[in-house]
Amino acid sequence: MHSNTSPDGIHSVRQLAEQARKIGLDGIAICDHDSFPKEQFKLKGLLILRGMECSTAEGHLSVFGVPPNFDFVKGMPAAEVVARARRAGGISIVNHAFSVRKRRSSMGSAGLKLGATAIERFNGSDFVHNFMALRKIPVGTGGSDAHSFYELANAYTILDCRPREDDVLEEVRKGRMKAVLSQNPFSILKRKYERFFIKRARRKEHQHAGELR
């Protein structure tokens, strides 16, 4: 999921975490676009993984378990990001490989040959990718790709381990995971509705600021 550190995210890490616990999740994975989440909020009883969704030359790829100074430059070849994440002791996951709506940031079949730790089987905001993944990706992760707390658990990953970062990363490395899809289209509409009013409020603020100058 994405926090409001990302340009297209609308809720804070705190808001995402509190909603996640409310609906019964054991952990969440927050990946902002080309940066790590800045808010260091913690919530007892909930694992909060902090990663980065990297915009590579071929498409989007998330990394976890890497240090905050992870050596990444936007537009870097995906294979290089995978290698650097591995050397740093982390993992890499290909995102929404078969998306049509996000085709400019999706790798297609190349994502299957990249050598990443895992590939996203189900994506909570992309119907086409999920349809393709049923045939092409038998084992992978489930990610909500949520940009708001309305979309939490639209897709998720079941892991048979304790909700601790090291244990979670090791299970993914070993491919011991099950992706679950539970899309609720209305959750995406709620996010779009709220984002519309946020944008409108910001435009009014800019207009007002201009009038004052």
C-alpha positions as CSV (number, residue, x, y, z in Angstrom):
1,M,0.0,0.0,0.0
2,H,1.0,3.6,-0.4
3,S,1.0,6.3,2.3
4,N,0.4,10.0,1.8
5,T,4.2,10.3,1.3
6,S,3.4,9.2,-2.2
7,P,1.8,11.8,-4.5
8,D,-1.2,9.5,-5.1
9,G,-1.7,8.3,-1.5
10,I,-4.2,10.0,0.8
11,H,-3.8,8.5,4.3
12,S,-1.0,8.5,6.8
13,V,0.9,5.5,8.1
14,R,-1.0,5.9,11.3
15,Q,-4.3,5.9,9.6
16,L,-3.4,2.8,7.5
17,A,-2.1,0.9,10.5
18,E,-5.1,1.6,12.7
19,Q,-7.5,0.5,10.0
20,A,-5.4,-2.6,9.3
21,R,-5.7,-3.7,12.9
22,K,-9.4,-2.9,13.0
23,I,-10.0,-5.3,10.1
24,G,-7.8,-8.0,11.6
25,L,-4.6,-7.9,9.6
26,D,-1.4,-9.1,11.3
27,G,0.8,-6.8,9.3
28,I,1.0,-4.3,6.4
29,A,3.6,-3.5,3.9
30,I,4.0,0.2,3.0
31,C,5.8,1.1,-0.2
32,D,5.9,4.7,-1.4
33,H,7.0,5.6,-4.9
34,D,10.8,5.7,-5.2
35,S,11.2,6.6,-1.5
36,F,10.7,5.0,1.9
37,P,7.7,6.1,4.1
38,K,8.8,9.0,6.2
39,E,6.4,8.6,9.1
40,Q,7.9,6.3,11.7
41,F,4.6,5.4,13.4
42,K,4.5,2.0,15.3
43,L,1.4,0.1,16.5
44,K,1.7,-2.7,19.1
45,G,0.6,-6.0,17.7
46,L,0.9,-5.0,14.1
47,L,3.9,-5.6,11.9
48,I,4.6,-2.5,9.6
49,L,7.0,-3.4,6.9
50,R,8.5,-0.4,5.2
51,G,9.8,-0.7,1.6
52,M,10.0,1.1,-1.6
53,E,8.2,0.7,-4.9
54,C,11.0,1.4,-7.4
55,S,10.3,2.8,-10.8
56,T,12.9,0.8,-12.8
57,A,13.6,1.0,-16.5
58,E,11.2,-1.9,-17.2
59,G,8.5,-1.4,-14.6
60,H,7.6,-1.3,-10.9
61,L,9.4,-3.5,-8.4
62,S,9.1,-3.3,-4.6
63,V,12.0,-4.0,-2.2
64,F,11.9,-4.8,1.5
65,G,14.4,-5.5,4.2
66,V,17.0,-3.1,2.7
67,P,18.6,-0.2,4.6
68,P,17.2,3.3,4.4
69,N,20.2,4.3,2.3
70,F,19.4,1.7,-0.3
71,D,21.3,2.5,-3.5
72,F,18.5,3.1,-6.0
73,V,18.2,5.6,-8.8
74,K,14.9,6.0,-10.7
75,G,15.1,4.4,-14.1
76,M,17.7,1.9,-13.1
77,P,17.5,-1.5,-14.8
78,A,15.3,-3.9,-12.8
79,A,17.9,-6.6,-12.8
80,E,20.3,-4.3,-11.0
81,V,17.7,-3.4,-8.4
82,V,17.1,-7.1,-7.8
83,A,20.8,-7.7,-7.4
84,R,21.3,-4.7,-5.1
85,A,18.4,-5.8,-2.9
86,R,19.8,-9.3,-2.6
87,R,23.3,-8.0,-1.7
88,A,21.7,-5.7,1.0
89,G,20.0,-8.7,2.6
90,G,16.5,-7.8,1.3
91,I,13.9,-9.1,-1.1
92,S,12.4,-7.9,-4.3
93,I,8.8,-8.3,-5.6
94,V,7.6,-7.6,-9.2
95,N,4.4,-5.5,-9.1
96,H,1.3,-5.8,-11.3
97,A,3.3,-7.3,-14.2
98,F,0.3,-7.9,-16.5
99,S,-1.5,-4.6,-15.9
100,V,-3.0,-2.9,-18.9
101,R,-4.1,0.2,-17.1
102,K,-0.5,0.6,-15.7
103,R,1.2,-0.9,-18.7
104,R,3.9,1.8,-18.8
105,S,5.0,0.7,-15.3
106,S,4.5,-3.1,-15.8
107,M,7.0,-5.6,-17.0
108,G,4.8,-8.2,-18.6
109,S,6.3,-11.7,-19.1
110,A,9.8,-10.2,-18.5
111,G,8.9,-10.0,-14.9
112,L,8.8,-13.8,-14.7
113,K,12.4,-14.1,-15.9
114,L,13.9,-11.3,-13.9
115,G,15.0,-13.4,-10.9
116,A,13.2,-11.3,-8.3
117,T,12.4,-13.0,-5.0
118,A,8.7,-13.1,-5.9
119,I,6.1,-11.8,-8.2
120,E,2.8,-10.3,-7.3
121,R,0.0,-12.7,-8.2
122,F,-2.9,-10.6,-7.2
123,N,-3.1,-6.8,-7.2
124,G,-6.0,-5.2,-5.3
125,S,-6.5,-2.4,-7.8
126,D,-6.0,-4.2,-11.2
127,F,-8.6,-6.6,-12.6
128,V,-6.7,-7.4,-15.9
129,H,-3.5,-8.3,-14.1
130,N,-5.4,-10.7,-11.8
131,F,-7.1,-12.4,-14.7
132,M,-3.8,-13.0,-16.4
133,A,-2.1,-14.0,-13.2
134,L,-4.5,-16.9,-12.6
135,R,-2.8,-18.7,-15.5
136,K,0.7,-17.2,-15.6
137,I,1.6,-16.9,-11.8
138,P,0.7,-20.0,-9.8
139,V,2.6,-18.8,-6.7
140,G,3.1,-15.2,-5.7
141,T,2.2,-12.5,-3.3
142,G,-1.1,-10.6,-2.8
143,G,-0.8,-6.8,-2.6
144,S,-3.7,-4.4,-2.1
145,D,-1.8,-1.6,-3.9
146,A,-4.0,0.6,-1.7
147,H,-3.8,4.3,-2.0
148,S,-6.2,4.8,0.9
149,F,-7.3,2.8,3.9
150,Y,-10.6,2.0,2.1
151,E,-8.7,-0.5,-0.1
152,L,-6.9,-2.4,2.6
153,A,-7.0,-6.2,2.1
154,N,-8.4,-6.0,-1.5
155,A,-5.6,-8.5,-1.9
156,Y,-3.3,-9.9,0.7
157,T,-0.7,-12.6,1.4
158,I,-1.1,-15.5,3.9
159,L,2.2,-16.6,5.5
160,D,2.6,-19.4,8.1
161,C,5.0,-17.6,10.4
162,R,5.1,-15.1,13.2
163,P,4.4,-11.4,12.2
164,R,8.1,-10.5,12.4
165,E,10.0,-8.9,9.5
166,D,12.8,-11.5,9.4
167,D,10.3,-14.4,9.4
168,V,8.1,-12.8,6.8
169,L,11.0,-12.1,4.4
170,E,12.3,-15.7,4.8
171,E,8.9,-17.2,4.0
172,V,8.8,-15.1,0.8
173,R,12.3,-16.2,-0.1
174,K,11.3,-19.8,0.2
175,G,8.1,-19.3,-1.8
176,R,5.9,-20.4,1.0
177,M,3.0,-18.0,0.6
178,K,-0.6,-17.9,-0.6
179,A,-2.1,-14.9,-2.4
180,V,-5.7,-14.0,-1.7
181,L,-7.9,-11.7,-3.8
182,S,-10.9,-10.0,-2.2
183,Q,-11.5,-7.0,-4.4
184,N,-14.2,-4.5,-3.5
185,P,-14.7,-2.1,-6.4
186,F,-16.5,0.4,-4.2
187,S,-13.4,0.8,-2.1
188,I,-11.6,2.3,-5.1
189,L,-14.5,4.6,-5.8
190,K,-14.4,5.8,-2.2
191,R,-10.7,6.7,-2.6
192,K,-11.3,8.5,-5.9
193,Y,-14.2,10.4,-4.3
194,E,-12.1,11.6,-1.4
195,R,-9.1,12.4,-3.6
196,F,-11.4,14.6,-5.8
197,F,-12.3,16.8,-2.8
198,I,-8.7,16.9,-1.6
199,K,-7.6,18.2,-5.0
200,R,-10.4,20.7,-5.1
201,A,-9.5,22.0,-1.6
202,R,-5.9,22.4,-2.7
203,R,-6.8,24.3,-5.8
204,K,-8.9,26.7,-3.7
205,E,-5.9,27.2,-1.3
206,H,-3.6,28.0,-4.2
207,Q,-6.2,30.4,-5.7
208,H,-6.6,32.1,-2.3
209,A,-2.8,32.4,-1.9
210,G,-2.6,34.0,-5.3
211,E,-5.2,36.5,-4.5
212,L,-3.4,37.5,-1.2
213,R,-0.1,38.0,-3.1
